[in-house]
Amino acid sequence: MAYQREDYVKIARKFVSGWKKEVSEHIIDIIVSVMMTRDNVQQGGSFVQAVIDNDLYTALTRADEDCLSNIKIITMASKNCFVNQLEYDI
């Protein structure tokens, strides 16, 4: 099944809500970019690539303030948030 960006946005929002945390649209976009980069759907920017590569130093030096404040949830999403989870209606 080919997933669309909207599917990634939907599962990213569900993932974030499971953390009982409100984040900006920018962070949702970053999480979507991380997931799509991880899944080889698109190529993310330098911060996203550093997250995917598990390169903490580079991620921290390339992060904006919003990403720095949300680095934990972004990183957790990279390893635990998958668009195929939509099929299980989480």
N, CA, C and O atoms as a printed pandas DataFrame, in Angstrom:
     atom_number atom_name residue_name chain_id  residue_number  x_coord  y_coord  z_coord
0              1         N          MET        A               1    0.843   -1.184    0.000
1              2        CA          MET        A               1    0.000    0.000    0.000
2              3         C          MET        A               1    0.884    1.241    0.000
3              4         O          MET        A               1    1.806    1.361    0.806
4              5         N          ALA        A               2    0.594    2.148   -0.901
5              6        CA          ALA        A               2    1.354    3.401   -0.975
6              7         C          ALA        A               2    0.685    4.442   -0.070
7              8         O          ALA        A               2   -0.484    4.782   -0.254
8              9         N          TYR        A               3    1.427    4.924    0.883
9             10        CA          TYR        A               3    0.892    5.912    1.816
10            11         C          TYR        A               3    1.161    7.312    1.297
11            12         O          TYR        A               3    2.141    7.557    0.593
12            13         N          GLN        A               4    0.279    8.215    1.656
13            14        CA          GLN        A               4    0.378    9.619    1.269
14            15         C          GLN        A               4    0.849   10.440    2.464
15            16         O          GLN        A               4    0.830    9.968    3.600
16            17         N          ARG        A               5    1.266   11.659    2.198
17            18        CA          ARG        A               5    1.712   12.554    3.270
18            19         C          ARG        A               5    0.631   12.695    4.346
19            20         O          ARG        A               5    0.948   12.741    5.534
20            21         N          GLU        A               6   -0.627   12.762    3.945
21            22        CA          GLU        A               6   -1.727   12.909    4.900
22            23         C          GLU        A               6   -1.764   11.741    5.893
23            24         O          GLU        A               6   -2.109   11.924    7.060
24            25         N          ASP        A               7   -1.407   10.550    5.424
25            26        CA          ASP        A               7   -1.345    9.385    6.310
26            27         C          ASP        A               7   -0.248    9.564    7.352
27            28         O          ASP        A               7   -0.434    9.235    8.524
28            29         N          TYR        A               8    0.889   10.082    6.920
29            30        CA          TYR        A               8    1.994   10.336    7.839
30            31         C          TYR        A               8    1.612   11.402    8.869
31            32         O          TYR        A               8    1.942   11.282   10.049
32            33         N          VAL        A               9    0.919   12.437    8.412
33            34        CA          VAL        A               9    0.485   13.503    9.333
34            35         C          VAL        A               9   -0.468   12.928   10.369
35            36         O          VAL        A               9   -0.350   13.223   11.558
36            37         N          LYS        A              10   -1.406   12.113    9.925
37            38        CA          LYS        A              10   -2.397   11.535   10.836
38            39         C          LYS        A              10   -1.725   10.686   11.918
39            40         O          LYS        A              10   -2.052   10.824   13.097
40            41         N          ILE        A              11   -0.807    9.826   11.540
41            42        CA          ILE        A              11   -0.163    8.956   12.531
42            43         C          ILE        A              11    0.786    9.761   13.415
43            44         O          ILE        A              11    0.952    9.433   14.589
44            45         N          ALA        A              12    1.411   10.803   12.880
45            46        CA          ALA        A              12    2.277   11.660   13.699
46            47         C          ALA        A              12    1.451   12.358   14.779
47            48         O          ALA        A              12    1.883   12.451   15.928
48            49         N          ARG        A              13    0.284   12.842   14.418
49            50        CA          ARG        A              13   -0.601   13.494   15.401
50            51         C          ARG        A              13   -1.042   12.503   16.475
51            52         O          ARG        A              13   -1.075   12.842   17.658
52            53         N          LYS        A              14   -1.379   11.286   16.071
53            54        CA          LYS        A              14   -1.783   10.274   17.046
54            55         C          LYS        A              14   -0.624    9.925   17.973
55            56         O          LYS        A              14   -0.818    9.745   19.175
56            57         N          PHE        A              15    0.576    9.830   17.416
57            58        CA          PHE        A              15    1.762    9.523   18.224
58            59         C          PHE        A              15    1.975   10.609   19.275
59            60         O          PHE        A              15    2.172   10.311   20.453
60            61         N          VAL        A              16    1.935   11.856   18.847
61            62        CA          VAL        A              16    2.144   12.985   19.758
62            63         C          VAL        A              16    1.054   13.016   20.829
63            64         O          VAL        A              16    1.344   13.276   21.997
64            65         N          SER        A              17   -0.186   12.755   20.446
65            66        CA          SER        A              17   -1.277   12.789   21.426
66            67         C          SER        A              17   -1.101   11.705   22.486
67            68         O          SER        A              17   -1.535   11.874   23.625
68            69         N          GLY        A              18   -0.469   10.600   22.118
69            70        CA          GLY        A              18   -0.187    9.541   23.083
70            71         C          GLY        A              18    0.798    9.982   24.154
71            72         O          GLY        A              18    0.848    9.398   25.237
72            73         N          TRP        A              19    1.574   11.003   23.855
73            74        CA          TRP        A              19    2.517   11.568   24.820
74            75         C          TRP        A              19    1.853   12.655   25.655
75            76         O          TRP        A              19    2.471   13.239   26.545
76            77         N          LYS        A              20    0.583   12.916   25.354
77            78        CA          LYS        A              20   -0.176   13.967   26.038
78            79         C          LYS        A              20    0.592   15.296   26.023
79            80         O          LYS        A              20    0.724   15.990   27.032
80            81         N          LYS        A              21    1.081   15.603   24.837
81            82        CA          LYS        A              21    1.878   16.803   24.662
82            83         C          LYS        A              21    1.357   17.558   23.445
83            84         O          LYS        A              21    1.048   16.958   22.415
84            85         N          GLU        A              22    1.265   18.856   23.573
85            86        CA          GLU        A              22    0.895   19.679   22.432
86            87         C          GLU        A              22    2.165   20.220   21.802
87            88         O          GLU        A              22    3.047   20.736   22.489
88            89         N          VAL        A              23    2.241   20.096   20.499
89            90        CA          VAL        A              23    3.398   20.598   19.770
90            91         C          VAL        A              23    2.912   21.477   18.621
91            92         O          VAL        A              23    1.745   21.428   18.235
92            93         N          SER        A              24    3.809   22.264   18.095
93            94        CA          SER        A              24    3.486   23.150   16.979
94            95         C          SER        A              24    3.334   22.350   15.687
95            96         O          SER        A              24    3.733   21.189   15.605
96            97         N          GLU        A              25    2.753   22.992   14.695
97            98        CA          GLU        A              25    2.647   22.376   13.366
98            99         C          GLU        A              25    4.041   22.114   12.790
99           100         O          GLU        A              25    4.244   21.156   12.044
100          101         N          HIS        A              26    4.987   22.966   13.141
101          102        CA          HIS        A              26    6.367   22.776   12.698
102          103         C          HIS        A              26    6.903   21.425   13.180
103          104         O          HIS        A              26    7.553   20.710   12.417
104          105         N          ILE        A              27    6.639   21.078   14.421
105          106        CA          ILE        A              27    7.130   19.803   14.964
106          107         C          ILE        A              27    6.407   18.631   14.307
107          108         O          ILE        A              27    7.028   17.600   14.045
108          109         N          ILE        A              28    5.119   18.764   14.037
109          110        CA          ILE        A              28    4.411   17.711   13.294
110          111         C          ILE        A              28    5.079   17.535   11.934
111          112         O          ILE        A              28    5.316   16.406   11.505
112          113         N          ASP        A              29    5.383   18.637   11.253
113          114        CA          ASP        A              29    6.056   18.562    9.950
114          115         C          ASP        A              29    7.425   17.898   10.063
115          116         O          ASP        A              29    7.812   17.123    9.188
116          117         N          ILE        A              30    8.154   18.196   11.129
117          118        CA          ILE        A              30    9.469   17.580   11.336
118          119         C          ILE        A              30    9.316   16.077   11.566
119          120         O          ILE        A              30   10.063   15.283   10.993
120          121         N          ILE        A              31    8.356   15.685   12.400
121          122        CA          ILE        A              31    8.130   14.260   12.658
122          123         C          ILE        A              31    7.754   13.550   11.362
123          124         O          ILE        A              31    8.240   12.452   11.091
124          125         N          VAL        A              32    6.901   14.164   10.571
125          126        CA          VAL        A              32    6.517   13.588    9.277
126          127         C          VAL        A              32    7.744   13.455    8.383
127          128         O          VAL        A              32    7.928   12.425    7.734
128          129         N          SER        A              33    8.577   14.477    8.343
129          130        CA          SER        A              33    9.795   14.428    7.538
130          131         C          SER        A              33   10.734   13.318    8.009
131          132         O          SER        A              33   11.324   12.609    7.194
132          133         N          VAL        A              34   10.867   13.174    9.326
133          134        CA          VAL        A              34   11.700   12.105    9.889
134          135         C          VAL        A              34   11.169   10.743    9.444
135          136         O          VAL        A              34   11.934    9.891    8.993
136          137         N          MET        A              35    9.868   10.545    9.571
137          138        CA          MET        A              35    9.267    9.262    9.199
138          139         C          MET        A              35    9.423    8.987    7.703
139          140         O          MET        A              35    9.779    7.878    7.305
140          141         N          MET        A              36    9.156    9.999    6.880
141          142        CA          MET        A              36    9.237    9.814    5.431
142          143         C          MET        A              36   10.679    9.619    4.968
143          144         O          MET        A              36   10.926    8.888    4.008
144          145         N          THR        A              37   11.620   10.258    5.635
145          146        CA          THR        A              37   13.036   10.049    5.322
146          147         C          THR        A              37   13.451    8.640    5.724
147          148         O          THR        A              37   14.110    7.936    4.959
148          149         N          ARG        A              38   13.063    8.236    6.923
149          150        CA          ARG        A              38   13.357    6.885    7.404
150          151         C          ARG        A              38   12.811    5.828    6.452
151          152         O          ARG        A              38   13.457    4.810    6.202
152          153         N          ASP        A              39   11.610    6.080    5.922
153          154        CA          ASP        A              39   10.937    5.122    5.044
154          155         C          ASP        A              39   11.345    5.266    3.581
155          156         O          ASP        A              39   10.757    4.625    2.710
156          157         N          ASN        A              40   12.337    6.095    3.306
157          158        CA          ASN        A              40   12.841    6.323    1.940
158          159         C          ASN        A              40   11.764    6.834    0.985
159          160         O          ASN        A              40   11.733    6.462   -0.188
160          161         N          VAL        A              41   10.879    7.693    1.503
161          162        CA          VAL        A              41    9.844    8.313    0.687
162          163         C          VAL        A              41   10.331    9.667    0.174
163          164         O          VAL        A              41   10.026   10.066   -0.950
164          165         N          GLN        A              42   11.081   10.355    1.005
165          166        CA          GLN        A              42   11.637   11.661    0.647
166          167         C          GLN        A              42   12.942   11.843    1.403
167          168         O          GLN        A              42   13.256   11.077    2.314
168          169         N          GLN        A              43   13.692   12.850    1.023
169          170        CA          GLN        A              43   14.948   13.170    1.689
170          171         C          GLN        A              43   14.735   14.388    2.570
171          172         O          GLN        A              43   14.381   15.457    2.074
172          173         N          GLY        A              44   14.945   14.240    3.872
173          174        CA          GLY        A              44   14.787   15.349    4.804
174          175         C          GLY        A              44   16.001   16.265    4.807
175          176         O          GLY        A              44   17.012   15.991    4.158
176          177         N          GLY        A              45   15.879   17.353    5.548
177          178        CA          GLY        A              45   16.972   18.312    5.675
178          179         C          GLY        A              45   18.063   17.819    6.609
179          180         O          GLY        A              45   18.034   16.675    7.062
180          181         N          SER        A              46   19.014   18.678    6.892
181          182        CA          SER        A              46   20.192   18.281    7.671
182          183         C          SER        A              46   19.834   17.872    9.105
183          184         O          SER        A              46   20.415   16.923    9.632
184          185         N          PHE        A              47   18.896   18.567    9.738
185          186        CA          PHE        A              47   18.478   18.180   11.089
186          187         C          PHE        A              47   17.812   16.808   11.060
187          188         O          PHE        A              47   18.139   15.935   11.864
188          189         N          VAL        A              48   16.890   16.626   10.143
189          190        CA          VAL        A              48   16.173   15.351   10.020
190          191         C          VAL        A              48   17.152   14.219    9.740
191          192         O          VAL        A              48   17.053   13.149   10.341
192          193         N          GLN        A              49   18.084   14.445    8.843
193          194        CA          GLN        A              49   19.064   13.400    8.525
194          195         C          GLN        A              49   19.909   13.056    9.745
195          196         O          GLN        A              49   20.242   11.889    9.953
196          197         N          ALA        A              50   20.257   14.036   10.544
197          198        CA          ALA        A              50   21.033   13.776   11.763
198          199         C          ALA        A              50   20.224   12.934   12.748
199          200         O          ALA        A              50   20.778   12.053   13.405
200          201         N          VAL        A              51   18.924   13.195   12.857
201          202        CA          VAL        A              51   18.067   12.381   13.724
202          203         C          VAL        A              51   18.041   10.945   13.216
203          204         O          VAL        A              51   18.210   10.006   13.995
204          205         N          ILE        A              52   17.832   10.773   11.925
205          206        CA          ILE        A              52   17.794    9.435   11.326
206          207         C          ILE        A              52   19.116    8.702   11.546
207          208         O          ILE        A              52   19.127    7.499   11.803
208          209         N          ASP        A              53   20.216    9.421   11.446
209          210        CA          ASP        A              53   21.545    8.827   11.618
210          211         C          ASP        A              53   21.920    8.628   13.082
211          212         O          ASP        A              53   22.987    8.096   13.387
212          213         N          ASN        A              54   21.037    9.058   13.991
213          214        CA          ASN        A              54   21.301    8.978   15.431
214          215         C          ASN        A              54   22.578    9.730   15.792
215          216         O          ASN        A              54   23.376    9.275   16.612
216          217         N          ASP        A              55   22.752   10.877   15.168
217          218        CA          ASP        A              55   23.924   11.730   15.366
218          219         C          ASP        A              55   23.500   12.915   16.235
219          220         O          ASP        A              55   23.115   13.968   15.727
220          221         N          LEU        A              56   23.579   12.724   17.540
221          222        CA          LEU        A              56   23.076   13.713   18.491
222          223         C          LEU        A              56   23.760   15.067   18.337
223          224         O          LEU        A              56   23.083   16.095   18.314
224          225         N          TYR        A              57   25.067   15.087   18.233
225          226        CA          TYR        A              57   25.789   16.357   18.127
226          227         C          TYR        A              57   25.301   17.162   16.925
227          228         O          TYR        A              57   24.996   18.348   17.051
228          229         N          THR        A              58   25.228   16.527   15.777
229          230        CA          THR        A              58   24.797   17.232   14.574
230          231         C          THR        A              58   23.336   17.650   14.683
231          232         O          THR        A              58   22.979   18.752   14.269
232          233         N          ALA        A              59   22.487   16.786   15.234
233          234        CA          ALA        A              59   21.077   17.154   15.407
234          235         C          ALA        A              59   20.958   18.389   16.291
235          236         O          ALA        A              59   20.212   19.314   15.970
236          237         N          LEU        A              60   21.684   18.407   17.393
237          238        CA          LEU        A              60   21.607   19.548   18.308
238          239         C          LEU        A              60   22.145   20.828   17.686
239          240         O          LEU        A              60   21.607   21.907   17.934
240          241         N          THR        A              61   23.181   20.727   16.894
241          242        CA          THR        A              61   23.751   21.939   16.293
242          243         C          THR        A              61   22.932   22.450   15.118
243          244         O          THR        A              61   23.088   23.603   14.716
244          245         N          ARG        A              62   22.067   21.620   14.563
245          246        CA          ARG        A              62   21.248   22.041   13.425
246          247         C          ARG        A              62   19.795   22.320   13.802
247          248         O          ARG        A              62   19.015   22.766   12.961
248          249         N          ALA        A              63   19.432   22.069   15.029
249          250        CA          ALA        A              63   18.046   22.229   15.475
250          251         C          ALA        A              63   17.705   23.686   15.749
251          252         O          ALA        A              63   18.529   24.445   16.259
252          253         N          ASP        A              64   16.486   24.062   15.406
253          254        CA          ASP        A              64   15.989   25.369   15.834
254          255         C          ASP        A              64   15.468   25.221   17.269
255          256         O          ASP        A              64   15.475   24.119   17.819
256          257         N          GLU        A              65   15.025   26.304   17.865
257          258        CA          GLU        A              65   14.593   26.271   19.268
258          259         C          GLU        A              65   13.416   25.322   19.493
259          260         O          GLU        A              65   13.369   24.621   20.504
260          261         N          ASP        A              66   12.471   25.296   18.559
261          262        CA          ASP        A              66   11.315   24.416   18.683
262          263         C          ASP        A              66   11.750   22.943   18.631
263          264         O          ASP        A              66   11.266   22.121   19.409
264          265         N          CYS        A              67   12.651   22.624   17.725
265          266        CA          CYS        A              67   13.162   21.247   17.637
266          267         C          CYS        A              67   13.956   20.884   18.886
267          268         O          CYS        A              67   13.845   19.763   19.382
268          269         N          LEU        A              68   14.750   21.809   19.396
269          270        CA          LEU        A              68   15.495   21.540   20.633
270          271         C          LEU        A              68   14.555   21.229   21.787
271          272         O          LEU        A              68   14.826   20.340   22.595
272          273         N          SER        A              69   13.460   21.956   21.862
273          274        CA          SER        A              69   12.492   21.744   22.942
274          275         C          SER        A              69   11.738   20.421   22.797
275          276         O          SER        A              69   11.143   19.932   23.757
276          277         N          ASN        A              70   11.766   19.850   21.604
277          278        CA          ASN        A              70   10.998   18.638   21.328
278          279         C          ASN        A              70   11.854   17.493   20.797
279          280         O          ASN        A              70   11.341   16.573   20.160
280          281         N          ILE        A              71   13.157   17.548   21.058
281          282        CA          ILE        A              71   14.074   16.543   20.510
282          283         C          ILE        A              71   13.707   15.131   20.964
283          284         O          ILE        A              71   13.878   14.177   20.205
284          285         N          LYS        A              72   13.213   14.988   22.172
285          286        CA          LYS        A              72   12.870   13.649   22.670
286          287         C          LYS        A              72   11.733   13.035   21.868
287          288         O          LYS        A              72   11.846   11.897   21.414
288          289         N          ILE        A              73   10.651   13.762   21.688
289          290        CA          ILE        A              73    9.513   13.194   20.967
290          291         C          ILE        A              73    9.838   12.975   19.489
291          292         O          ILE        A              73    9.353   12.016   18.889
292          293         N          ILE        A              74   10.645   13.843   18.900
293          294        CA          ILE        A              74   11.068   13.670   17.509
294          295         C          ILE        A              74   11.881   12.387   17.373
295          296         O          ILE        A              74   11.657   11.593   16.460
296          297         N          THR        A              75   12.817   12.194   18.281
297          298        CA          THR        A              75   13.666   11.012   18.247
298          299         C          THR        A              75   12.860    9.746   18.517
299          300         O          THR        A              75   13.060    8.730   17.851
300          301         N          MET        A              76   11.961    9.799   19.477
301          302        CA          MET        A              76   11.123    8.640   19.772
302          303         C          MET        A              76   10.250    8.281   18.571
303          304         O          MET        A              76   10.037    7.103   18.283
304          305         N          ALA        A              77    9.754    9.282   17.883
305          306        CA          ALA        A              77    8.941    9.029   16.690
306          307         C          ALA        A              77    9.763    8.339   15.605
307          308         O          ALA        A              77    9.244    7.497   14.872
308          309         N          SER        A              78   11.039    8.693   15.502
309          310        CA          SER        A              78   11.868    8.090   14.454
310          311         C          SER        A              78   11.998    6.582   14.617
311          312         O          SER        A              78   12.195    5.868   13.634
312          313         N          LYS        A              79   11.892    6.097   15.836
313          314        CA          LYS        A              79   12.055    4.667   16.105
314          315         C          LYS        A              79   10.742    3.952   16.422
315          316         O          LYS        A              79   10.694    2.722   16.399
316          317         N          ASN        A              80    9.685    4.696   16.714
317          318        CA          ASN        A              80    8.460    4.068   17.216
318          319         C          ASN        A              80    7.165    4.466   16.519
319          320         O          ASN        A              80    6.103    3.966   16.890
320          321         N          CYS        A              81    7.214    5.326   15.548
321          322        CA          CYS        A              81    6.005    5.804   14.884
322          323         C          CYS        A              81    6.057    5.392   13.411
323          324         O          CYS        A              81    6.921    5.839   12.656
324          325         N          PHE        A              82    5.117    4.533   13.023
325          326        CA          PHE        A              82    5.109    4.000   11.663
326          327         C          PHE        A              82    3.733    4.171   11.041
327          328         O          PHE        A              82    2.711    3.947   11.691
328          329         N          VAL        A              83    3.718    4.565    9.791
329          330        CA          VAL        A              83    2.462    4.852    9.114
330          331         C          VAL        A              83    1.600    3.596    8.983
331          332         O          VAL        A              83    0.376    3.713    8.922
332          333         N          ASN        A              84    2.182    2.418    8.939
333          334        CA          ASN        A              84    1.365    1.207    8.835
334          335         C          ASN        A              84    0.563    0.948   10.109
335          336         O          ASN        A              84   -0.293    0.064   10.121
336          337         N          GLN        A              85    0.819    1.692   11.171
337          338        CA          GLN        A              85    0.034    1.576   12.393
338          339         C          GLN        A              85   -1.388    2.094   12.179
339          340         O          GLN        A              85   -2.281    1.803   12.975
340          341         N          LEU        A              86   -1.599    2.855   11.115
341          342        CA          LEU        A              86   -2.951    3.336   10.790
342          343         C          LEU        A              86   -3.888    2.153   10.546
343          344         O          LEU        A              86   -5.083    2.231   10.830
344          345         N          GLU        A              87   -3.344    1.072   10.026
345          346        CA          GLU        A              87   -4.150   -0.111    9.724
346          347         C          GLU        A              87   -4.726   -0.734   10.995
347          348         O          GLU        A              87   -5.720   -1.458   10.944
348          349         N          TYR        A              88   -4.106   -0.453   12.114
349          350        CA          TYR        A              88   -4.547   -1.020   13.388
350          351         C          TYR        A              88   -5.404   -0.058   14.184
351          352         O          TYR        A              88   -5.795   -0.342   15.316
352          353         N          ASP        A              89   -5.699    1.114   13.561
353          354        CA          ASP        A              89   -6.565    2.113   14.162
354          355         C          ASP        A              89   -6.196    2.429   15.599
355          356         O          ASP        A              89   -7.000    2.261   16.517
356          357         N          ILE        A              90   -4.950    2.896   15.780
357          358        CA          ILE        A              90   -4.490    3.224   17.129
358          359         C          ILE        A              90   -5.061    4.540   17.597
359          360         O          ILE        A              90   -4.778    4.973   18.715
